[in-house]
Amino acid sequence: MELRPSFEIPLSWSADETMRRLRAVIVASPYKGCVNSLGRVADFRISAVERRFWSPHLTVQAEVEPEGGCKLYARFSPRPEIWTGIMMFYLSMLFLMLCGFAYGYAQWIMSQTPWALICLPLGVVFIGLIHMAAVIGQRLSSDQMLELQSMLEDALAQAETLSSDADPL
């Protein structure tokens, strides 16, 4: 029930070598338009034709491991514009709850009916609803999450066959 499920893949290559190999595979693959990469980060997304409102996005980051090699940290999340909207909604609700608490406390101190305190349970209900919508969206997009994960695993399998001096173009 994570909002942004994640997983790790340990690799024997260095972080830079891993990303160089992934870029070489991506350039030569049919999903070239579905992957962007810069530095040690790659973003996998569903093709525009198959994309839905709740379609996921997979961000992969290569990190150096102290004992050698690297580890790929992969995290599913909503598309960036959707994630920004969700975070803005959460912050708006928290702000509403804070203002409602402050105003309700002032009403209570002045011996008035603290009707503004209703913002606290309302905010919690709205945050719960948006969280439920996120969980439902995850379930609706589970097939696309598997597709993105298999896209990454396929790219890594192809990257293993590349020689260490292959040029990523």
C-alpha positions as CSV (number, residue, x, y, z in Angstrom):
1,M,0.0,0.0,0.0
2,E,2.9,2.4,-0.8
3,L,2.1,5.6,-2.6
4,R,5.3,5.2,-4.6
5,P,6.4,1.5,-4.7
6,S,10.1,0.9,-5.2
7,F,12.6,-1.9,-5.7
8,E,16.4,-2.3,-6.0
9,I,18.6,-4.2,-8.5
10,P,22.2,-4.8,-7.6
11,L,24.6,-4.8,-10.6
12,S,28.3,-5.6,-11.0
13,W,29.0,-2.7,-13.4
14,S,29.9,0.8,-12.1
15,A,27.1,3.3,-12.1
16,D,28.4,5.2,-15.1
17,E,29.0,2.0,-17.0
18,T,25.4,0.8,-16.2
19,M,23.9,4.1,-17.5
20,R,26.1,4.0,-20.6
21,R,25.0,0.5,-21.4
22,L,21.3,1.3,-20.7
23,R,21.5,4.3,-23.0
24,A,23.1,2.2,-25.8
25,V,20.2,-0.4,-25.4
26,I,17.6,2.4,-25.3
27,V,18.8,4.0,-28.5
28,A,18.6,0.7,-30.4
29,S,15.3,-0.5,-28.9
30,P,11.7,-0.1,-30.0
31,Y,10.9,1.8,-26.7
32,K,13.3,4.6,-27.5
33,G,10.5,7.2,-27.3
34,C,9.4,5.9,-23.9
35,V,12.7,6.4,-22.0
36,N,14.7,9.5,-21.1
37,S,18.1,9.4,-19.5
38,L,20.4,12.0,-18.1
39,G,23.4,11.5,-15.9
40,R,22.7,8.5,-13.6
41,V,18.9,8.7,-13.9
42,A,16.5,7.1,-16.5
43,D,12.8,7.7,-16.7
44,F,10.6,5.0,-18.2
45,R,7.1,5.9,-19.2
46,I,4.1,4.4,-21.0
47,S,3.8,5.3,-24.7
48,A,1.5,8.2,-25.4
49,V,-0.9,5.9,-27.3
50,E,-1.5,3.7,-24.2
51,R,-1.2,6.5,-21.6
52,R,-4.1,7.0,-19.2
53,F,-4.7,9.5,-16.5
54,W,-3.4,7.1,-13.8
55,S,-0.5,5.7,-15.9
56,P,2.6,5.2,-13.9
57,H,6.1,6.5,-14.4
58,L,9.3,4.5,-13.4
59,T,12.4,6.4,-12.3
60,V,15.6,4.5,-12.1
61,Q,18.7,5.9,-10.5
62,A,22.2,4.2,-10.4
63,E,24.1,4.6,-7.2
64,V,27.7,3.6,-6.5
65,E,28.0,0.8,-3.9
66,P,31.0,0.9,-1.5
67,E,31.9,-2.7,-2.1
68,G,32.0,-2.3,-5.9
69,G,29.4,-2.3,-8.6
70,C,26.2,-0.3,-8.3
71,K,22.6,-0.6,-7.3
72,L,19.7,0.6,-9.4
73,Y,17.0,2.2,-7.3
74,A,13.7,2.1,-9.1
75,R,10.6,3.9,-8.0
76,F,7.1,3.9,-9.5
77,S,5.1,7.1,-9.2
78,P,2.3,8.9,-11.0
79,R,3.4,11.0,-13.9
80,P,5.2,14.2,-12.6
81,E,2.3,16.5,-13.4
82,I,-0.1,14.2,-11.6
83,W,2.3,13.8,-8.6
84,T,2.6,17.6,-8.3
85,G,-1.2,17.9,-8.3
86,I,-1.5,15.3,-5.5
87,M,1.2,17.0,-3.4
88,M,-0.5,20.4,-3.9
89,F,-3.8,18.9,-2.8
90,Y,-2.2,17.4,0.4
91,L,-0.5,20.7,1.2
92,S,-3.7,22.6,0.6
93,M,-5.6,20.3,3.0
94,L,-2.9,20.6,5.6
95,F,-3.0,24.4,5.3
96,L,-6.8,24.4,5.6
97,M,-6.5,22.2,8.7
98,L,-3.9,24.6,10.2
99,C,-6.0,27.7,9.5
100,G,-9.1,26.0,10.8
101,F,-7.3,24.9,14.0
102,A,-5.9,28.4,14.6
103,Y,-9.3,30.1,13.9
104,G,-11.2,27.5,16.0
105,Y,-8.8,27.9,18.9
106,A,-9.2,31.7,18.8
107,Q,-13.0,31.2,18.8
108,W,-12.7,28.8,21.7
109,I,-10.5,31.2,23.7
110,M,-13.0,34.1,23.1
111,S,-15.8,31.8,24.4
112,Q,-17.5,31.6,21.0
113,T,-18.6,28.4,19.3
114,P,-15.5,27.0,17.6
115,W,-17.2,26.1,14.4
116,A,-13.9,26.4,12.4
117,L,-12.6,23.3,14.1
118,I,-14.7,21.3,11.6
119,C,-11.9,21.9,9.1
120,L,-9.8,19.3,11.0
121,P,-12.0,16.2,10.4
122,L,-12.9,17.5,6.9
123,G,-9.2,17.8,6.0
124,V,-8.6,14.3,7.2
125,V,-11.5,13.0,5.2
126,F,-10.4,14.7,2.0
127,I,-6.8,13.5,2.5
128,G,-8.2,9.9,3.0
129,L,-10.2,10.2,-0.2
130,I,-7.3,11.4,-2.3
131,H,-5.2,8.5,-0.8
132,M,-7.9,6.0,-1.7
133,A,-8.0,7.4,-5.2
134,A,-4.2,7.0,-5.4
135,V,-4.5,3.3,-4.3
136,I,-7.3,2.7,-6.8
137,G,-5.2,4.3,-9.5
138,Q,-2.3,2.0,-8.6
139,R,-4.5,-1.0,-8.9
140,L,-5.9,0.2,-12.3
141,S,-2.4,0.7,-13.6
142,S,-0.8,-2.5,-12.2
143,D,-0.5,-3.9,-15.7
144,Q,1.4,-0.9,-16.8
145,M,3.6,-1.0,-13.8
146,L,4.5,-4.6,-14.8
147,E,5.1,-3.4,-18.3
148,L,7.5,-0.7,-17.2
149,Q,9.4,-3.2,-14.9
150,S,9.7,-5.7,-17.7
151,M,10.9,-2.9,-20.0
152,L,13.7,-2.2,-17.5
153,E,14.6,-5.8,-17.0
154,D,14.7,-6.4,-20.8
155,A,17.0,-3.4,-21.2
156,L,19.3,-4.7,-18.5
157,A,19.3,-8.2,-20.1
158,Q,20.3,-6.6,-23.4
159,A,22.9,-4.4,-21.7
160,E,24.6,-7.5,-20.4
161,T,25.3,-8.7,-23.9
162,L,27.0,-5.4,-24.9
163,S,30.8,-5.2,-24.8
164,S,32.2,-2.7,-22.4
165,D,33.4,-0.5,-25.3
166,A,30.1,-0.1,-27.1
167,D,29.3,3.4,-28.1
168,P,25.9,4.7,-26.9
169,L,25.7,7.1,-29.9
